[in-house]
Amino acid sequence: MTRITELPTDEVVLPGNRACAGCGIGIGLRAVTKALEGRLVLVNPASCLTVLGGMFPTSSVAVPWVNVAFPSTAAAAAGLAAGLRATGRADEMTVLAMAGDGGTSDIGIQALSGAAERNDDFIYVCYDNEAYMNTGTQRSGLTPRGARTTTTWTGKRENPKDVPRIMEAHGIPYLASTSAVFPTDVYDKVVKARSIEGLRYIHMSTPCPSGWQFDPKDTVTIGQLAVETGLVALYEVEDGAFRLTGRSASLARSGKRKPVADYIRMQGRFKGMAEEDIAAVQAWVDQRWAGYIARHEASAGESTGA
């Protein structure tokens, strides 16, 4: 695994942008663009990332950037990839589609599913800040149970969709789950994805101080706690083989996850959440975690011939 001191020093995410203080997107975007060595064309819909990038004729990101309609991120990326192939320039840059959870799991899922079915050749990163943050914090399909938004003011009743599993069901060659606050994990997975042809999907948890209601200085702490509790798992699936990575692999060995309540109580969006609802989330996390462990151990057994 790459060490933080080994990350490239070249930057395409420039100082100064319109993102909120403490926004996790910039942390993740720096790791992603470093892994692609700045040789990319980025496609994104209306989103917080659009705000970070800035408005024409100024930009805080020094790469080609295509803003597209909300539901069409994957379709536009497929078209750009086809255009680069047709002009003999496919080796010059990677097509990177990057959209939020709403633009991926809800509005953009049709185009993404179609691209996955065709196995179009680009990388898709969903930065998951768990609501439609750019338009005022409305709930999305990835908003967690119990979270208050402007459209779930008493707390969301449902658990979030498992979009990586949905993408895995398409049989794509590579997918991964990561967190922006673990930049070396993000970096390593994008480097690997870059070397693979076809649709590569990376789901990146991205803490949001304004929407999740915590102090901007705590972005990294909150993101790490999401992983420490098992709410977010770091893993990858390559050609059907599942393995936990980084801190999640360490937690699998130690069995010392922190309670979900520690994570919930640090965020204002969960204020007033009943103890029985917290217990229900804990049970849901425990069940998912057991599934991760079983798959991880099964793949390890297969690789050793056990």
C-alpha positions in Angstrom: 0.0 0.0 0.0 1.2 3.5 -0.9 2.4 5.6 2.1 1.1 9.2 2.4 4.7 10.4 2.0 4.9 8.5 -1.3 2.0 10.3 -3.0 3.0 12.4 -6.0 3.6 16.1 -5.2 2.2 17.5 -8.5 -1.2 19.1 -8.0 -4.0 19.8 -10.5 -6.4 20.8 -7.7 -5.3 24.4 -7.2 -5.4 26.5 -4.0 -8.7 28.4 -3.6 -12.2 27.2 -4.5 -15.8 27.7 -3.7 -16.3 24.5 -1.6 -17.5 24.7 2.0 -14.9 24.8 4.7 -13.9 21.2 5.6 -15.5 19.7 2.5 -14.2 16.2 2.0 -14.5 16.3 -1.8 -11.2 18.2 -2.3 -9.3 15.6 -0.3 -10.6 12.8 -2.4 -10.3 14.7 -5.7 -6.6 15.4 -5.0 -5.9 11.6 -4.5 -7.9 10.7 -7.6 -6.1 13.2 -9.9 -2.7 12.3 -8.5 -3.4 8.6 -9.3 -4.3 9.6 -12.9 -1.1 11.8 -13.1 -3.3 14.8 -14.1 -3.9 13.1 -17.5 -7.7 13.0 -17.5 -10.9 14.6 -18.8 -13.4 15.0 -16.0 -17.2 14.8 -16.5 -19.6 15.8 -13.8 -23.2 17.0 -13.4 -24.6 19.8 -11.4 -23.2 19.0 -7.9 -21.0 20.2 -5.1 -18.0 19.2 -7.4 -19.2 21.8 -9.9 -19.1 24.4 -7.2 -15.6 23.3 -6.2 -14.4 23.5 -9.8 -15.8 27.0 -10.3 -17.6 28.9 -13.0 -16.2 29.7 -16.5 -13.8 31.3 -17.3 -12.1 30.5 -14.0 -11.4 27.0 -12.5 -9.7 25.6 -9.4 -8.9 22.4 -11.2 -6.3 22.4 -14.0 -7.7 19.5 -16.2 -10.2 19.4 -19.0 -13.7 19.6 -17.4 -17.1 18.9 -19.0 -20.2 20.0 -17.1 -23.3 17.9 -18.2 -26.9 17.5 -17.3 -27.8 15.8 -14.1 -28.9 12.4 -15.4 -26.3 12.1 -18.2 -22.8 11.8 -16.5 -22.2 8.2 -17.5 -23.6 8.7 -21.0 -21.4 11.7 -21.6 -18.3 9.8 -20.3 -19.1 6.9 -22.6 -19.3 9.3 -25.5 -16.0 11.0 -24.6 -14.3 7.6 -24.3 -15.6 6.6 -27.7 -14.4 9.9 -29.2 -10.9 9.5 -27.9 -10.7 6.0 -29.3 -12.0 7.1 -32.7 -9.4 9.9 -32.9 -6.6 7.6 -31.7 -6.1 9.5 -28.4 -7.4 7.0 -25.9 -3.9 6.4 -24.5 -3.4 10.1 -23.8 -5.9 10.6 -21.0 -8.4 8.7 -18.8 -12.1 9.6 -18.9 -13.2 10.2 -15.3 -16.9 10.5 -14.5 -17.5 11.9 -11.0 -20.9 12.6 -9.5 -22.5 12.8 -6.1 -24.8 10.2 -4.5 -28.0 11.8 -5.9 -26.6 12.0 -9.4 -25.4 8.4 -9.1 -27.9 6.4 -7.1 -31.1 8.2 -8.1 -31.0 10.5 -11.1 -28.0 9.0 -12.8 -28.5 5.3 -12.2 -30.1 4.6 -15.7 -27.2 6.0 -17.7 -24.7 4.3 -15.3 -26.4 1.0 -15.5 -26.4 1.2 -19.3 -22.7 2.0 -19.4 -22.0 -0.9 -17.1 -24.1 -3.2 -19.2 -22.0 -2.2 -22.3 -18.8 -2.2 -20.2 -17.9 1.2 -21.5 -14.2 2.2 -20.9 -14.1 4.9 -18.3 -13.7 5.3 -14.5 -16.8 6.4 -12.5 -16.4 7.8 -9.0 -19.4 8.4 -6.8 -18.5 10.9 -4.1 -21.1 10.0 -1.5 -21.9 12.9 0.9 -25.3 11.2 1.6 -27.7 13.8 0.4 -28.4 16.4 -2.3 -26.1 18.9 -0.7 -25.7 21.4 -3.5 -29.4 22.2 -3.5 -30.0 22.4 0.2 -29.6 19.0 1.8 -32.5 16.9 0.5 -32.5 13.2 1.1 -31.1 10.8 -1.5 -31.2 7.1 -1.9 -27.9 7.0 0.0 -29.0 9.1 3.0 -28.6 7.0 6.1 -31.4 5.9 8.3 -32.2 8.5 11.0 -30.6 11.4 9.2 -32.5 14.7 9.2 -32.6 16.5 5.9 -34.9 19.2 4.5 -37.1 16.5 3.1 -36.8 14.0 6.1 -37.1 16.5 8.9 -38.0 13.8 11.5 -35.2 11.4 10.2 -35.0 9.2 7.2 -36.8 5.9 7.7 -34.9 3.6 5.3 -31.3 2.3 5.2 -29.3 3.5 2.1 -29.0 1.6 -1.1 -25.9 -0.6 -1.6 -24.8 0.9 -4.9 -21.5 -1.0 -5.1 -23.5 -4.3 -4.9 -25.8 -3.0 -7.7 -22.8 -2.2 -9.8 -21.2 -5.6 -9.0 -24.3 -7.3 -10.3 -23.5 -5.9 -13.7 -20.4 -8.0 -13.9 -18.0 -5.1 -14.4 -14.2 -5.9 -14.2 -13.5 -3.7 -11.1 -15.2 -1.9 -8.3 -14.1 -0.5 -5.0 -15.4 1.2 -1.9 -13.2 3.8 -0.2 -13.2 7.0 1.8 -11.8 10.4 0.9 -10.2 10.7 4.3 -8.0 7.6 3.5 -6.2 9.2 0.5 -3.7 6.4 0.0 -6.5 3.9 -0.2 -8.2 6.1 -2.8 -5.0 6.6 -4.7 -4.1 2.8 -4.8 -7.6 1.9 -6.1 -7.6 4.6 -8.8 -4.1 3.5 -9.9 -5.4 -0.1 -10.2 -8.6 1.0 -12.0 -6.5 3.0 -14.5 -4.8 -0.2 -15.6 -8.0 -2.0 -16.3 -10.2 -1.7 -19.4 -14.0 -1.4 -19.2 -16.3 0.2 -16.7 -14.6 0.7 -13.3 -16.7 2.0 -10.4 -15.3 3.5 -7.2 -17.7 4.5 -4.4 -16.0 7.2 -2.2 -17.5 8.2 1.2 -17.1 12.0 1.5 -17.9 13.7 4.8 -19.9 17.0 4.6 -19.7 19.4 7.5 -22.6 21.6 6.5 -25.0 18.8 5.6 -24.0 16.4 8.4 -23.7 19.2 10.9 -20.3 18.9 12.5 -17.4 21.2 13.0 -15.3 21.5 9.7 -12.2 20.7 11.6 -13.6 17.2 12.3 -13.9 16.1 8.7 -11.1 13.5 8.9 -12.2 12.3 12.3 -15.8 11.8 11.2 -14.7 10.0 8.0 -12.3 7.7 10.0 -15.0 6.9 12.5 -17.4 5.8 9.8 -14.8 3.2 8.8 -13.9 2.3 12.4 -17.6 1.5 13.1 -18.0 -0.5 9.8 -20.6 1.9 8.4 -18.2 2.4 5.6 -16.0 -0.5 4.5 -12.8 -0.2 2.4 -12.8 -3.0 -0.1 -12.4 -3.9 -3.8 -13.9 -6.5 -6.1 -11.7 -7.5 -9.0 -13.0 -10.1 -11.5 -15.4 -11.2 -8.8 -12.9 -11.6 -6.0 -13.7 -9.6 -2.9 -11.1 -8.3 -0.4 -11.2 -5.8 2.4 -8.4 -3.3 2.2 -6.5 -0.9 4.5 -8.1 -0.1 7.9 -11.1 -2.4 7.2 -8.8 -5.3 6.7 -7.1 -4.5 10.0 -10.5 -4.3 11.7 -11.4 -7.7 10.3 -8.3 -9.2 11.9 -8.8 -7.5 15.2 -12.6 -7.6 15.5 -12.5 -4.3 17.4 -15.0 -2.1 15.6 -16.3 1.0 17.5 -20.1 1.3 18.2 -22.2 3.1 15.6 -23.5 5.4 18.4 -20.0 7.0 18.7 -20.4 8.1 15.0 -24.0 9.2 15.2 -23.7 11.3 18.3 -21.0 13.5 16.7 -23.4 14.8 14.0 -26.3 17.2 14.3 -28.2 15.5 11.5 -28.9 12.6 13.9 -30.0 14.9 16.8 -32.9 13.3 18.8 -32.5 9.9 17.1 -34.1 7.3 19.4 -32.0 4.6 21.1 -34.0 1.8 19.4 -33.3 3.4 16.0 -29.6 3.6 16.8 -29.7 -0.1 17.8 -31.5 -0.9 14.5 -28.7 0.8 12.5 -26.1 -1.1 14.6 -27.8 -4.4 13.8 -27.9 -3.5 10.1 -24.2 -2.6 10.1 -23.3 -5.8 12.0 -25.2 -7.9 9.4 -23.4 -6.2 6.5 -20.0 -6.5 8.2 -20.5 -10.2 8.7 -21.2 -10.5 5.0 -18.0 -8.6 4.2 -16.0 -10.8 6.5 -17.4 -14.0 5.0 -16.7 -12.8 1.4 -13.2 -11.7 2.4 -12.3 -15.0 4.0 -13.8 -17.0 1.1 -11.7 -15.1 -1.4 -8.6 -15.5 0.7 -9.3 -19.2 0.9 -9.7 -19.5 -2.8 -6.4 -17.6 -3.4 -4.5 -20.0 -1.2 -6.2 -23.1 -2.4 -7.7 -23.8 1.0 
